[in-house]
Amino acid sequence: MGLALLRLSEDALLPLPFERLLTALNSKQYAAFARPPGLLLRQALAFHVSRRLAASQARARVPVPQGMVGLS
């Protein structure tokens, strides 16, 4: 849902300086919170993260050095 909120308000958030961005996101009057829940849910479900997650995990896998096995 957080990604959906950010995606729907991308145009309004991108031009803000960092300090104002935090204030805008913490505000109870943040415009994206007024969106219908169904719209947010559809937007959130549109993200296909499983392929990206698998690719990221594959890139992040680093072989464990022989002497380090069992230390984690």
N, CA, C and O atoms as CSV, one atom per row, in Angstrom:
chain,resi,resn,atom,element,x,y,z
A,1,MET,N,N,0.820,-1.180,0.000
A,1,MET,CA,C,0.000,0.000,0.000
A,1,MET,C,C,0.870,1.251,0.000
A,1,MET,O,O,0.535,2.254,-0.631
A,2,GLY,N,N,1.981,1.181,0.710
A,2,GLY,CA,C,2.873,2.338,0.743
A,2,GLY,C,C,3.405,2.690,-0.629
A,2,GLY,O,O,3.485,3.866,-0.985
A,3,LEU,N,N,3.771,1.676,-1.405
A,3,LEU,CA,C,4.244,1.937,-2.771
A,3,LEU,C,C,3.142,2.536,-3.622
A,3,LEU,O,O,3.397,3.413,-4.447
A,4,ALA,N,N,1.915,2.066,-3.425
A,4,ALA,CA,C,0.790,2.606,-4.184
A,4,ALA,C,C,0.574,4.079,-3.841
A,4,ALA,O,O,0.337,4.896,-4.731
A,5,LEU,N,N,0.656,4.418,-2.562
A,5,LEU,CA,C,0.503,5.815,-2.152
A,5,LEU,C,C,1.586,6.694,-2.762
A,5,LEU,O,O,1.313,7.792,-3.247
A,6,LEU,N,N,2.814,6.198,-2.731
A,6,LEU,CA,C,3.913,6.972,-3.306
A,6,LEU,C,C,3.766,7.120,-4.820
A,6,LEU,O,O,4.006,8.198,-5.365
A,7,ARG,N,N,3.376,6.053,-5.494
A,7,ARG,CA,C,3.225,6.089,-6.948
A,7,ARG,C,C,2.126,7.073,-7.361
A,7,ARG,O,O,2.290,7.822,-8.324
A,8,LEU,N,N,1.000,7.068,-6.625
A,8,LEU,CA,C,-0.117,7.944,-6.970
A,8,LEU,C,C,0.198,9.420,-6.729
A,8,LEU,O,O,-0.410,10.290,-7.352
A,9,SER,N,N,1.130,9.707,-5.844
A,9,SER,CA,C,1.449,11.108,-5.562
A,9,SER,C,C,2.867,11.469,-5.985
A,9,SER,O,O,3.446,12.432,-5.483
A,10,GLU,N,N,3.412,10.708,-6.892
A,10,GLU,CA,C,4.785,10.911,-7.362
A,10,GLU,C,C,5.016,12.327,-7.882
A,10,GLU,O,O,6.025,12.951,-7.553
A,11,ASP,N,N,4.094,12.833,-8.688
A,11,ASP,CA,C,4.272,14.169,-9.273
A,11,ASP,C,C,4.311,15.270,-8.218
A,11,ASP,O,O,5.024,16.259,-8.383
A,12,ALA,N,N,3.565,15.109,-7.154
A,12,ALA,CA,C,3.543,16.120,-6.096
A,12,ALA,C,C,4.745,16.003,-5.170
A,12,ALA,O,O,5.193,17.003,-4.608
A,13,LEU,N,N,5.274,14.791,-5.003
A,13,LEU,CA,C,6.358,14.583,-4.042
A,13,LEU,C,C,7.753,14.827,-4.609
A,13,LEU,O,O,8.633,15.311,-3.897
A,14,LEU,N,N,7.960,14.500,-5.869
A,14,LEU,CA,C,9.303,14.604,-6.441
A,14,LEU,C,C,9.912,16.004,-6.399
A,14,LEU,O,O,11.107,16.123,-6.128
A,15,PRO,N,N,9.158,17.056,-6.651
A,15,PRO,CA,C,9.803,18.382,-6.628
A,15,PRO,C,C,10.101,18.918,-5.226
A,15,PRO,O,O,10.787,19.932,-5.094
A,16,LEU,N,N,9.602,18.264,-4.187
A,16,LEU,CA,C,9.807,18.773,-2.825
A,16,LEU,C,C,11.227,18.521,-2.342
A,16,LEU,O,O,11.802,17.470,-2.625
A,17,PRO,N,N,11.799,19.484,-1.610
A,17,PRO,CA,C,13.086,19.211,-0.955
A,17,PRO,C,C,12.865,18.180,0.146
A,17,PRO,O,O,11.744,18.006,0.623
A,18,PHE,N,N,13.915,17.512,0.541
A,18,PHE,CA,C,13.826,16.394,1.487
A,18,PHE,C,C,13.076,16.779,2.767
A,18,PHE,O,O,12.215,16.026,3.221
A,19,GLU,N,N,13.386,17.920,3.343
A,19,GLU,CA,C,12.765,18.325,4.598
A,19,GLU,C,C,11.261,18.483,4.448
A,19,GLU,O,O,10.508,18.089,5.339
A,20,ARG,N,N,10.817,19.046,3.351
A,20,ARG,CA,C,9.378,19.218,3.123
A,20,ARG,C,C,8.729,17.890,2.763
A,20,ARG,O,O,7.545,17.688,3.033
A,21,LEU,N,N,9.477,16.997,2.164
A,21,LEU,CA,C,8.954,15.682,1.821
A,21,LEU,C,C,8.552,14.926,3.090
A,21,LEU,O,O,7.472,14.339,3.157
A,22,LEU,N,N,9.418,14.947,4.074
A,22,LEU,CA,C,9.098,14.276,5.337
A,22,LEU,C,C,7.872,14.887,5.997
A,22,LEU,O,O,7.026,14.164,6.524
A,23,THR,N,N,7.770,16.194,5.974
A,23,THR,CA,C,6.617,16.865,6.547
A,23,THR,C,C,5.344,16.485,5.802
A,23,THR,O,O,4.312,16.225,6.421
A,24,ALA,N,N,5.417,16.454,4.475
A,24,ALA,CA,C,4.243,16.110,3.672
A,24,ALA,C,C,3.796,14.673,3.934
A,24,ALA,O,O,2.598,14.407,4.038
A,25,LEU,N,N,4.734,13.760,4.040
A,25,LEU,CA,C,4.380,12.359,4.255
A,25,LEU,C,C,3.854,12.102,5.667
A,25,LEU,O,O,3.071,11.175,5.869
A,26,ASN,N,N,4.263,12.890,6.623
A,26,ASN,CA,C,3.794,12.725,8.002
A,26,ASN,C,C,2.479,13.443,8.260
A,26,ASN,O,O,1.852,13.235,9.299
A,27,SER,N,N,2.064,14.275,7.339
A,27,SER,CA,C,0.857,15.077,7.519
A,27,SER,C,C,-0.395,14.214,7.441
A,27,SER,O,O,-0.490,13.320,6.601
A,28,LYS,N,N,-1.350,14.486,8.317
A,28,LYS,CA,C,-2.643,13.799,8.272
A,28,LYS,C,C,-3.446,14.267,7.058
A,28,LYS,O,O,-4.416,13.618,6.666
A,29,GLN,N,N,-3.046,15.383,6.467
A,29,GLN,CA,C,-3.765,15.924,5.328
A,29,GLN,C,C,-3.066,15.612,4.010
A,29,GLN,O,O,-3.290,16.299,3.013
A,30,TYR,N,N,-2.241,14.604,3.997
A,30,TYR,CA,C,-1.540,14.160,2.797
A,30,TYR,C,C,-2.592,13.747,1.776
A,30,TYR,O,O,-3.429,12.889,2.057
A,31,ALA,N,N,-2.553,14.344,0.611
A,31,ALA,CA,C,-3.608,14.173,-0.394
A,31,ALA,C,C,-3.827,12.716,-0.802
A,31,ALA,O,O,-4.959,12.331,-1.097
A,32,ALA,N,N,-2.796,11.917,-0.826
A,32,ALA,CA,C,-2.940,10.525,-1.258
A,32,ALA,C,C,-3.787,9.711,-0.284
A,32,ALA,O,O,-4.382,8.707,-0.678
A,33,PHE,N,N,-3.853,10.130,0.989
A,33,PHE,CA,C,-4.656,9.397,1.959
A,33,PHE,C,C,-6.149,9.565,1.689
A,33,PHE,O,O,-6.959,8.791,2.200
A,34,ALA,N,N,-6.515,10.547,0.910
A,34,ALA,CA,C,-7.924,10.788,0.598
A,34,ALA,C,C,-8.407,9.941,-0.584
A,34,ALA,O,O,-9.581,10.008,-0.949
A,35,ARG,N,N,-7.532,9.160,-1.175
A,35,ARG,CA,C,-7.913,8.315,-2.314
A,35,ARG,C,C,-8.829,7.192,-1.852
A,35,ARG,O,O,-8.733,6.733,-0.714
A,36,PRO,N,N,-9.712,6.752,-2.733
A,36,PRO,CA,C,-10.582,5.618,-2.370
A,36,PRO,C,C,-9.745,4.354,-2.109
A,36,PRO,O,O,-8.794,4.084,-2.843
A,37,PRO,N,N,-10.086,3.589,-1.083
A,37,PRO,CA,C,-9.316,2.385,-0.768
A,37,PRO,C,C,-9.233,1.404,-1.938
A,37,PRO,O,O,-8.201,0.758,-2.122
A,38,GLY,N,N,-10.288,1.284,-2.722
A,38,GLY,CA,C,-10.273,0.365,-3.861
A,38,GLY,C,C,-9.215,0.742,-4.878
A,38,GLY,O,O,-8.558,-0.131,-5.445
A,39,LEU,N,N,-9.043,2.043,-5.114
A,39,LEU,CA,C,-8.019,2.521,-6.044
A,39,LEU,C,C,-6.626,2.179,-5.520
A,39,LEU,O,O,-5.768,1.713,-6.271
A,40,LEU,N,N,-6.411,2.413,-4.236
A,40,LEU,CA,C,-5.108,2.102,-3.635
A,40,LEU,C,C,-4.823,0.608,-3.688
A,40,LEU,O,O,-3.698,0.194,-3.967
A,41,LEU,N,N,-5.836,-0.195,-3.424
A,41,LEU,CA,C,-5.650,-1.634,-3.453
A,41,LEU,C,C,-5.315,-2.127,-4.859
A,41,LEU,O,O,-4.418,-2.952,-5.032
A,42,ARG,N,N,-6.035,-1.621,-5.863
A,42,ARG,CA,C,-5.737,-2.004,-7.250
A,42,ARG,C,C,-4.321,-1.601,-7.635
A,42,ARG,O,O,-3.607,-2.365,-8.284
A,43,GLN,N,N,-3.920,-0.406,-7.237
A,43,GLN,CA,C,-2.578,0.077,-7.545
A,43,GLN,C,C,-1.522,-0.777,-6.849
A,43,GLN,O,O,-0.495,-1.106,-7.443
A,44,ALA,N,N,-1.772,-1.134,-5.589
A,44,ALA,CA,C,-0.816,-1.942,-4.833
A,44,ALA,C,C,-0.691,-3.343,-5.428
A,44,ALA,O,O,0.411,-3.889,-5.496
A,45,LEU,N,N,-1.796,-3.922,-5.854
A,45,LEU,CA,C,-1.766,-5.260,-6.429
A,45,LEU,C,C,-1.142,-5.294,-7.814
A,45,LEU,O,O,-0.798,-6.365,-8.313
A,46,ALA,N,N,-0.994,-4.136,-8.438
A,46,ALA,CA,C,-0.398,-4.062,-9.774
A,46,ALA,C,C,1.117,-4.229,-9.737
A,46,ALA,O,O,1.732,-4.492,-10.771
A,47,PHE,N,N,1.725,-4.083,-8.567
A,47,PHE,CA,C,3.172,-4.250,-8.450
A,47,PHE,C,C,3.509,-5.737,-8.468
A,47,PHE,O,O,2.982,-6.508,-7.666
A,48,HIS,N,N,4.367,-6.128,-9.363
A,48,HIS,CA,C,4.815,-7.516,-9.452
A,48,HIS,C,C,6.214,-7.585,-8.861
A,48,HIS,O,O,7.201,-7.325,-9.549
A,49,VAL,N,N,6.293,-7.932,-7.596
A,49,VAL,CA,C,7.583,-7.903,-6.914
A,49,VAL,C,C,8.276,-9.254,-6.864
A,49,VAL,O,O,9.473,-9.309,-6.585
A,50,SER,N,N,7.570,-10.338,-7.123
A,50,SER,CA,C,8.188,-11.647,-6.949
A,50,SER,C,C,9.381,-11.848,-7.882
A,50,SER,O,O,10.407,-12.382,-7.460
A,51,ARG,N,N,9.262,-11.426,-9.150
A,51,ARG,CA,C,10.399,-11.573,-10.070
A,51,ARG,C,C,11.548,-10.671,-9.650
A,51,ARG,O,O,12.707,-11.087,-9.663
A,52,ARG,N,N,11.231,-9.445,-9.280
A,52,ARG,CA,C,12.275,-8.514,-8.859
A,52,ARG,C,C,12.931,-8.992,-7.568
A,52,ARG,O,O,14.147,-8.888,-7.405
A,53,LEU,N,N,12.123,-9.514,-6.658
A,53,LEU,CA,C,12.661,-10.003,-5.398
A,53,LEU,C,C,13.594,-11.182,-5.646
A,53,LEU,O,O,14.679,-11.243,-5.068
A,54,ALA,N,N,13.188,-12.111,-6.491
A,54,ALA,CA,C,14.032,-13.271,-6.794
A,54,ALA,C,C,15.341,-12.834,-7.452
A,54,ALA,O,O,16.407,-13.364,-7.138
A,55,ALA,N,N,15.254,-11.863,-8.369
A,55,ALA,CA,C,16.468,-11.372,-9.027
A,55,ALA,C,C,17.388,-10.684,-8.025
A,55,ALA,O,O,18.605,-10.862,-8.079
A,56,SER,N,N,16.825,-9.909,-7.122
A,56,SER,CA,C,17.629,-9.219,-6.108
A,56,SER,C,C,18.284,-10.218,-5.160
A,56,SER,O,O,19.446,-10.065,-4.786
A,57,GLN,N,N,17.530,-11.233,-4.781
A,57,GLN,CA,C,18.100,-12.247,-3.900
A,57,GLN,C,C,19.231,-12.992,-4.590
A,57,GLN,O,O,20.248,-13.294,-3.967
A,58,ALA,N,N,19.061,-13.290,-5.867
A,58,ALA,CA,C,20.106,-14.007,-6.606
A,58,ALA,C,C,21.372,-13.164,-6.705
A,58,ALA,O,O,22.479,-13.688,-6.575
A,59,ARG,N,N,21.217,-11.860,-6.935
A,59,ARG,CA,C,22.387,-10.971,-7.020
A,59,ARG,C,C,23.049,-10.807,-5.662
A,59,ARG,O,O,24.266,-10.641,-5.581
A,60,ALA,N,N,22.262,-10.851,-4.598
A,60,ALA,CA,C,22.797,-10.607,-3.259
A,60,ALA,C,C,23.483,-11.824,-2.671
A,60,ALA,O,O,24.238,-11.693,-1.708
A,61,ARG,N,N,23.246,-12.978,-3.211
A,61,ARG,CA,C,23.872,-14.191,-2.662
A,61,ARG,C,C,25.375,-14.149,-2.891
A,61,ARG,O,O,25.861,-14.046,-4.017
A,62,VAL,N,N,26.074,-14.231,-1.797
A,62,VAL,CA,C,27.535,-14.240,-1.835
A,62,VAL,C,C,27.975,-15.564,-1.231
A,62,VAL,O,O,27.502,-15.933,-0.156
A,63,PRO,N,N,28.859,-16.279,-1.888
A,63,PRO,CA,C,29.302,-17.551,-1.310
A,63,PRO,C,C,29.953,-17.340,0.050
A,63,PRO,O,O,30.737,-16.410,0.242
A,64,VAL,N,N,29.620,-18.207,0.979
A,64,VAL,CA,C,30.173,-18.114,2.338
A,64,VAL,C,C,31.566,-18.735,2.322
A,64,VAL,O,O,31.734,-19.862,1.856
A,65,PRO,N,N,32.571,-18.009,2.828
A,65,PRO,CA,C,33.918,-18.581,2.891
A,65,PRO,C,C,33.916,-19.853,3.721
A,65,PRO,O,O,33.133,-19.978,4.663
A,66,GLN,N,N,34.778,-20.792,3.384
A,66,GLN,CA,C,34.825,-22.120,3.997
A,66,GLN,C,C,34.882,-22.064,5.520
A,66,GLN,O,O,34.170,-22.823,6.177
A,67,GLY,N,N,35.687,-21.210,6.092
A,67,GLY,CA,C,35.830,-21.140,7.538
A,67,GLY,C,C,34.663,-20.485,8.245
A,67,GLY,O,O,34.575,-20.540,9.471
A,68,MET,N,N,33.759,-19.862,7.492
A,68,MET,CA,C,32.645,-19.139,8.083
A,68,MET,C,C,31.388,-19.993,8.166
A,68,MET,O,O,30.397,-19.540,8.739
A,69,VAL,N,N,31.381,-21.179,7.634
A,69,VAL,CA,C,30.193,-22.026,7.626
A,69,VAL,C,C,29.811,-22.354,9.066
A,69,VAL,O,O,30.658,-22.753,9.866
A,70,GLY,N,N,28.535,-22.184,9.388
A,70,GLY,CA,C,28.026,-22.504,10.723
A,70,GLY,C,C,28.178,-21.389,11.734
A,70,GLY,O,O,27.795,-21.576,12.889
A,71,LEU,N,N,28.718,-20.235,11.362
A,71,LEU,CA,C,28.900,-19.151,12.309
A,71,LEU,C,C,27.708,-18.197,12.357
A,71,LEU,O,O,27.648,-17.344,13.243
A,72,SER,N,N,26.769,-18.317,11.437
A,72,SER,CA,C,25.677,-17.351,11.404
A,72,SER,C,C,24.570,-17.645,12.346
A,72,SER,O,O,23.594,-16.896,12.404
